[in-house]
């Protein structure tokens, strides 16, 4: 279920893992918290399957990685 929410959210715009977690949490009813221990393995799984990819945000001095949906996703 979380995989579909993540992919659906990334269809509108690219996001960091932190921001993505906030958006997905707010869309769940009743509201649920998603821990980093759940979110980041899900993102890694989606990346391994080729559904998302991570790009470096060059405008950020900390070089955050931003998730982007791929055509396969």
N, C-alpha and C positions, 0 to 999 in steps of 0.2 A: 504494500500500500504506500509506504513512504517513497519508494522509487518513483511511482507515478506522480506523486505530489511534487517531488523534486524536479522531474522532467517537465511537468506542466508549468512550474514556476520559472524555470530557466527558458521557457519559450518566449516569455515577455522581455527578459533582459538578463545579462550576465551578472553573476553575484559571487561574492566571497562565500566561503563555507559558513562563516559566522552569520552573515546577513541572511543566507539561505535558511539556516536553522531557525532564525527569528520569524521569517515569513511563513515557513511550514508550520511552526508551532502555533502561530496566530490563526492559521486556517483550519486547525483541528477543533472540532466541537464534539464533546466537551474539551476544553483546553488541556493540552498535555505538554509536558516538557520533554524535549528530546536531548539526551545527553550527548556530549562530544564522542563518547564511546560507542554510540549508535550511529551518529551522523557521519563521521569521517570514514568508518568502514563501508557505509553505504555509498558514499561518494567514490571511494576507491574501487568498489565493485562495479559501479556504473562506468568508471573510467576504464577498467579492465575489459569490459564488454564493448567498449567503443561508443557508448551512448553520450558521454560528456568528455570534455578535455579541459585542462587547466592552462591558462595563459597568464604570464606575468603582467601585472598592472604597472606599466612603466611610468605612470603619472604619480604613483605612490612612492615615497622615499623608502618605505619598508619592503618594497617589491612583493606586495600581496599577490597571491594566486587567485585568479577569478575563474569560476567554472562557466563553461559555455557548452550548450547543447550541440551535438554533431548531427549531420543528416541521418545517421542511423538511429539517433535518439528520437 
